[in-house]
Amino acid sequence: MTSCMNYTKESVVGAIEYAKIQHELEKAKGNTFGDFSLPVRFFSREAVFKSSNFFFDPKTLYATSYGWYPLLKVIKGKLVLNNYYYSRSTIKHVIRLYRILDLLGIKIDYVIQAPQGLDDLDASVRHYERLIASVRQQLCNPRSKKALREVRLARLVELKKTLVVVKRLNK
């Protein structure tokens, strides 16, 4: 399944039933234990996953934390996950979202850090520019060990690639 697939109530319920069967098969083999449970309650009438402060609609591929902080959104045809940990609760919401996406077989195109949410990618660009400047400053330390320098160089390359993606999504 890809992020472009249109999820209906029936397809989501089918995926949940399939996951239950898979869990029972693994349990019978001794590979897992306990009962099957969803990370968040699924409301079949509305065909959405939600708890008191978390919401995910598989039809629109949109998820929020606390009703205002977008965690998952389709931007320019790509499914983008915001893994910036705004709070301890947001960390839990992102983990729940990963589990639901895995259960439904939904693949994420990009994972970025967006401190102000996915609606404000300008803030994300500034965030990555600050991170890159910080890593560059750390690389200037002549007393850094070689192994740490290599880790920082790899991090710098990763941050630059992600910044290019965020700028492309922000155009």
Phi and psi in degrees as GROMACS dihedral restraints (atoms count N, CA, C in turn):
[ dihedral_restraints ]
;  ai    aj    ak    al  type     phi  dphi    fc
    3     4     5     6     1  -116.5    20    10
    4     5     6     7     1   171.5    20    10
    6     7     8     9     1   -69.5    20    10
    7     8     9    10     1   -15.9    20    10
    9    10    11    12     1   -85.5    20    10
   10    11    12    13     1    -8.2    20    10
   12    13    14    15     1   -66.5    20    10
   13    14    15    16     1   140.7    20    10
   15    16    17    18     1   -90.6    20    10
   16    17    18    19     1   115.3    20    10
   18    19    20    21     1   -89.6    20    10
   19    20    21    22     1   126.6    20    10
   21    22    23    24     1  -102.1    20    10
   22    23    24    25     1   169.0    20    10
   24    25    26    27     1   -56.2    20    10
   25    26    27    28     1   -43.3    20    10
   27    28    29    30     1   -65.5    20    10
   28    29    30    31     1   -39.8    20    10
   30    31    32    33     1   -69.2    20    10
   31    32    33    34     1   -35.4    20    10
   33    34    35    36     1   -68.8    20    10
   34    35    36    37     1   -46.2    20    10
   36    37    38    39     1   -61.0    20    10
   37    38    39    40     1   -40.0    20    10
   39    40    41    42     1   -61.9    20    10
   40    41    42    43     1   -41.7    20    10
   42    43    44    45     1   -64.4    20    10
   43    44    45    46     1   -38.7    20    10
   45    46    47    48     1   -66.2    20    10
   46    47    48    49     1   -43.9    20    10
   48    49    50    51     1   -62.7    20    10
   49    50    51    52     1   -42.0    20    10
   51    52    53    54     1   -61.4    20    10
   52    53    54    55     1   -42.4    20    10
   54    55    56    57     1   -63.9    20    10
   55    56    57    58     1   -37.6    20    10
   57    58    59    60     1   -62.6    20    10
   58    59    60    61     1   -44.5    20    10
   60    61    62    63     1   -63.1    20    10
   61    62    63    64     1   -45.6    20    10
   63    64    65    66     1   -59.3    20    10
   64    65    66    67     1   -40.6    20    10
   66    67    68    69     1   -62.9    20    10
   67    68    69    70     1   -43.5    20    10
   69    70    71    72     1   -64.5    20    10
   70    71    72    73     1   -39.2    20    10
   72    73    74    75     1   -63.6    20    10
   73    74    75    76     1   -44.5    20    10
   75    76    77    78     1   -65.2    20    10
   76    77    78    79     1   -36.5    20    10
   78    79    80    81     1   -64.6    20    10
   79    80    81    82     1   -41.5    20    10
   81    82    83    84     1   -64.3    20    10
   82    83    84    85     1   -33.8    20    10
   84    85    86    87     1   -77.2    20    10
   85    86    87    88     1   -13.0    20    10
   87    88    89    90     1    86.6    20    10
   88    89    90    91     1    10.7    20    10
   90    91    92    93     1   -82.2    20    10
   91    92    93    94     1   -15.7    20    10
   93    94    95    96     1  -146.9    20    10
   94    95    96    97     1   170.2    20    10
   96    97    98    99     1  -142.7    20    10
   97    98    99   100     1   169.6    20    10
   99   100   101   102     1    81.0    20    10
  100   101   102   103     1   175.4    20    10
  102   103   104   105     1   -91.4    20    10
  103   104   105   106     1   156.5    20    10
  105   106   107   108     1   -69.5    20    10
  106   107   108   109     1   136.9    20    10
  108   109   110   111     1  -146.7    20    10
  109   110   111   112     1   146.9    20    10
  111   112   113   114     1   -82.8    20    10
  112   113   114   115     1   149.8    20    10
  114   115   116   117     1   -67.4    20    10
  115   116   117   118     1   -25.3    20    10
  117   118   119   120     1  -145.4    20    10
  118   119   120   121     1   150.8    20    10
  120   121   122   123     1   -65.7    20    10
  121   122   123   124     1   137.6    20    10
  123   124   125   126     1  -101.3    20    10
  124   125   126   127     1   123.8    20    10
  126   127   128   129     1   -97.6    20    10
  127   128   129   130     1   102.9    20    10
  129   130   131   132     1   -67.1    20    10
  130   131   132   133     1   -32.0    20    10
  132   133   134   135     1   -63.9    20    10
  133   134   135   136     1   -42.2    20    10
  135   136   137   138     1   -90.8    20    10
  136   137   138   139     1   -15.0    20    10
  138   139   140   141     1    59.2    20    10
  139   140   141   142     1    45.9    20    10
  141   142   143   144     1  -134.1    20    10
  142   143   144   145     1   157.2    20    10
  144   145   146   147     1  -100.4    20    10
  145   146   147   148     1   132.1    20    10
  147   148   149   150     1  -159.5    20    10
  148   149   150   151     1   155.1    20    10
  150   151   152   153     1  -133.8    20    10
  151   152   153   154     1  -168.0    20    10
  153   154   155   156     1   -61.0    20    10
  154   155   156   157     1   -33.5    20    10
  156   157   158   159     1  -127.7    20    10
  157   158   159   160     1    14.4    20    10
  159   160   161   162     1  -133.1    20    10
  160   161   162   163     1   142.3    20    10
  162   163   164   165     1  -145.0    20    10
  163   164   165   166     1   134.8    20    10
  165   166   167   168     1  -142.2    20    10
  166   167   168   169     1   124.9    20    10
  168   169   170   171     1  -108.5    20    10
  169   170   171   172     1   108.6    20    10
  171   172   173   174     1   -68.3    20    10
  172   173   174   175     1   -19.0    20    10
  174   175   176   177     1   -71.6    20    10
  175   176   177   178     1   -40.3    20    10
  177   178   179   180     1  -100.3    20    10
  178   179   180   181     1    -7.6    20    10
  180   181   182   183     1    55.5    20    10
  181   182   183   184     1    49.3    20    10
  183   184   185   186     1  -126.9    20    10
  184   185   186   187     1   131.4    20    10
  186   187   188   189     1  -134.9    20    10
  187   188   189   190     1   144.9    20    10
  189   190   191   192     1  -133.6    20    10
  190   191   192   193     1   157.3    20    10
  192   193   194   195     1  -113.8    20    10
  193   194   195   196     1   128.8    20    10
  195   196   197   198     1    60.4    20    10
  196   197   198   199     1    22.8    20    10
  198   199   200   201     1    75.5    20    10
  199   200   201   202     1    -7.8    20    10
  201   202   203   204     1  -132.9    20    10
  202   203   204   205     1   -17.2    20    10
  204   205   206   207     1  -100.4    20    10
  205   206   207   208     1   100.9    20    10
  207   208   209   210     1   -66.0    20    10
  208   209   210   211     1   127.0    20    10
  210   211   212   213     1  -101.1    20    10
  211   212   213   214     1   -32.7    20    10
  213   214   215   216     1  -141.8    20    10
  214   215   216   217     1   136.0    20    10
  216   217   218   219     1  -161.2    20    10
  217   218   219   220     1   148.7    20    10
  219   220   221   222     1   -89.1    20    10
  220   221   222   223     1   121.4    20    10
  222   223   224   225     1  -125.5    20    10
  223   224   225   226     1   120.1    20    10
  225   226   227   228     1    52.0    20    10
  226   227   228   229     1    41.9    20    10
  228   229   230   231     1    78.6    20    10
  229   230   231   232     1     3.3    20    10
  231   232   233   234     1  -113.7    20    10
  232   233   234   235     1   140.4    20    10
  234   235   236   237     1   -86.1    20    10
  235   236   237   238     1   118.9    20    10
  237   238   239   240     1  -117.0    20    10
  238   239   240   241     1   129.7    20    10
  240   241   242   243     1  -108.2    20    10
  241   242   243   244     1   132.8    20    10
  243   244   245   246     1   -95.1    20    10
  244   245   246   247     1   111.3    20    10
  246   247   248   249     1  -107.0    20    10
  247   248   249   250     1    24.4    20    10
  249   250   251   252     1   -75.8    20    10
  250   251   252   253     1   124.6    20    10
  252   253   254   255     1   -87.6    20    10
  253   254   255   256     1    92.2    20    10
  255   256   257   258     1   -64.8    20    10
  256   257   258   259     1   -36.3    20    10
  258   259   260   261     1  -157.2    20    10
  259   260   261   262     1   175.5    20    10
  261   262   263   264     1   -62.8    20    10
  262   263   264   265     1   -36.2    20    10
  264   265   266   267     1   -65.8    20    10
  265   266   267   268     1   -39.7    20    10
  267   268   269   270     1   -63.6    20    10
  268   269   270   271     1   -36.4    20    10
  270   271   272   273     1   -58.5    20    10
  271   272   273   274     1   -46.4    20    10
  273   274   275   276     1   -62.7    20    10
  274   275   276   277     1   -39.7    20    10
  276   277   278   279     1   -65.3    20    10
  277   278   279   280     1   -40.8    20    10
  279   280   281   282     1   -64.3    20    10
  280   281   282   283     1   -41.5    20    10
  282   283   284   285     1   -63.2    20    10
  283   284   285   286     1   -43.3    20    10
  285   286   287   288     1   -61.4    20    10
  286   287   288   289     1   -41.9    20    10
  288   289   290   291     1   -63.2    20    10
  289   290   291   292     1   -43.7    20    10
  291   292   293   294     1   -55.7    20    10
  292   293   294   295     1   -43.9    20    10
  294   295   296   297     1   -65.0    20    10
  295   296   297   298     1   -41.2    20    10
  297   298   299   300     1   -65.7    20    10
  298   299   300   301     1   -45.5    20    10
  300   301   302   303     1   -60.9    20    10
  301   302   303   304     1   -39.9    20    10
  303   304   305   306     1   -64.2    20    10
  304   305   306   307     1   -44.0    20    10
  306   307   308   309     1   -58.4    20    10
  307   308   309   310     1   -41.5    20    10
  309   310   311   312     1   -85.9    20    10
  310   311   312   313     1    -6.4    20    10
  312   313   314   315     1    74.3    20    10
  313   314   315   316     1    25.5    20    10
  315   316   317   318     1   -88.2    20    10
  316   317   318   319     1   128.0    20    10
  318   319   320   321     1   -98.6    20    10
  319   320   321   322     1   133.4    20    10
  321   322   323   324     1   -87.3    20    10
  322   323   324   325     1   134.0    20    10
  324   325   326   327     1   -81.3    20    10
  325   326   327   328     1   -45.6    20    10
  327   328   329   330     1  -137.3    20    10
  328   329   330   331     1   141.5    20    10
  330   331   332   333     1  -117.4    20    10
  331   332   333   334     1   119.5    20    10
  333   334   335   336     1  -131.7    20    10
  334   335   336   337     1   166.0    20    10
  336   337   338   339     1  -103.0    20    10
  337   338   339   340     1   118.1    20    10
  339   340   341   342     1  -125.9    20    10
  340   341   342   343     1    92.1    20    10
  342   343   344   345     1   -55.7    20    10
  343   344   345   346     1   -33.7    20    10
  345   346   347   348     1   -98.4    20    10
  346   347   348   349     1    10.7    20    10
  348   349   350   351     1    94.9    20    10
  349   350   351   352     1   169.5    20    10
  351   352   353   354     1   -75.2    20    10
  352   353   354   355     1    -6.6    20    10
  354   355   356   357     1   -83.3    20    10
  355   356   357   358     1   -14.4    20    10
  357   358   359   360     1  -126.7    20    10
  358   359   360   361     1    80.4    20    10
  360   361   362   363     1   -77.5    20    10
  361   362   363   364     1   -15.7    20    10
  363   364   365   366     1   -60.8    20    10
  364   365   366   367     1   -41.4    20    10
  366   367   368   369     1   -64.3    20    10
  367   368   369   370     1   -34.1    20    10
  369   370   371   372     1   -68.1    20    10
  370   371   372   373     1   -39.9    20    10
  372   373   374   375     1   -60.5    20    10
  373   374   375   376     1   -47.4    20    10
  375   376   377   378     1   -62.1    20    10
  376   377   378   379     1   -38.7    20    10
  378   379   380   381     1   -60.3    20    10
  379   380   381   382     1   -47.9    20    10
  381   382   383   384     1   -67.4    20    10
  382   383   384   385     1   -35.9    20    10
  384   385   386   387     1   -63.4    20    10
  385   386   387   388     1   -39.2    20    10
  387   388   389   390     1   -65.7    20    10
  388   389   390   391     1   -42.6    20    10
  390   391   392   393     1   -62.3    20    10
  391   392   393   394     1   -42.1    20    10
  393   394   395   396     1   -64.1    20    10
  394   395   396   397     1   -43.3    20    10
  396   397   398   399     1   -61.6    20    10
  397   398   399   400     1   -39.8    20    10
  399   400   401   402     1   -64.8    20    10
  400   401   402   403     1   -44.2    20    10
  402   403   404   405     1   -66.9    20    10
  403   404   405   406     1   -39.1    20    10
  405   406   407   408     1   -61.0    20    10
  406   407   408   409     1   -41.4    20    10
  408   409   410   411     1   -63.7    20    10
  409   410   411   412     1   -40.9    20    10
  411   412   413   414     1   -64.5    20    10
  412   413   414   415     1   -33.9    20    10
  414   415   416   417     1   -68.6    20    10
  415   416   417   418     1   -23.6    20    10
  417   418   419   420     1   -75.5    20    10
  418   419   420   421     1   -11.7    20    10
  420   421   422   423     1   -69.4    20    10
  421   422   423   424     1   112.9    20    10
  423   424   425   426     1   -70.6    20    10
  424   425   426   427     1   -15.4    20    10
  426   427   428   429     1   -92.9    20    10
  427   428   429   430     1     5.5    20    10
  429   430   431   432     1   -69.6    20    10
  430   431   432   433     1   144.3    20    10
  432   433   434   435     1   -73.2    20    10
  433   434   435   436     1   153.8    20    10
  435   436   437   438     1   -59.6    20    10
  436   437   438   439     1   -43.7    20    10
  438   439   440   441     1   -63.1    20    10
  439   440   441   442     1   -41.3    20    10
  441   442   443   444     1   -67.7    20    10
  442   443   444   445     1   -37.0    20    10
  444   445   446   447     1   -62.7    20    10
  445   446   447   448     1   -40.6    20    10
  447   448   449   450     1   -65.7    20    10
  448   449   450   451     1   -38.5    20    10
  450   451   452   453     1   -63.5    20    10
  451   452   453   454     1   -43.0    20    10
  453   454   455   456     1   -67.3    20    10
  454   455   456   457     1   -37.7    20    10
  456   457   458   459     1   -63.4    20    10
  457   458   459   460     1   -42.6    20    10
  459   460   461   462     1   -63.2    20    10
  460   461   462   463     1   -40.6    20    10
  462   463   464   465     1   -64.5    20    10
  463   464   465   466     1   -39.8    20    10
  465   466   467   468     1   -62.1    20    10
  466   467   468   469     1   -44.1    20    10
  468   469   470   471     1   -62.4    20    10
  469   470   471   472     1   -44.3    20    10
  471   472   473   474     1   -61.3    20    10
  472   473   474   475     1   -44.8    20    10
  474   475   476   477     1   -64.4    20    10
  475   476   477   478     1   -39.6    20    10
  477   478   479   480     1   -65.0    20    10
  478   479   480   481     1   -41.3    20    10
  480   481   482   483     1   -63.2    20    10
  481   482   483   484     1   -42.4    20    10
  483   484   485   486     1   -67.5    20    10
  484   485   486   487     1   -37.3    20    10
  486   487   488   489     1   -61.0    20    10
  487   488   489   490     1   -40.1    20    10
  489   490   491   492     1   -61.1    20    10
  490   491   492   493     1   -43.3    20    10
  492   493   494   495     1   -63.0    20    10
  493   494   495   496     1   -45.9    20    10
  495   496   497   498     1   -62.9    20    10
  496   497   498   499     1   -41.3    20    10
  498   499   500   501     1   -64.3    20    10
  499   500   501   502     1   -39.2    20    10
  501   502   503   504     1   -63.8    20    10
  502   503   504   505     1   -41.2    20    10
  504   505   506   507     1   -70.0    20    10
  505   506   507   508     1   -26.4    20    10
  507   508   509   510     1   -84.9    20    10
  508   509   510   511     1   -13.2    20    10
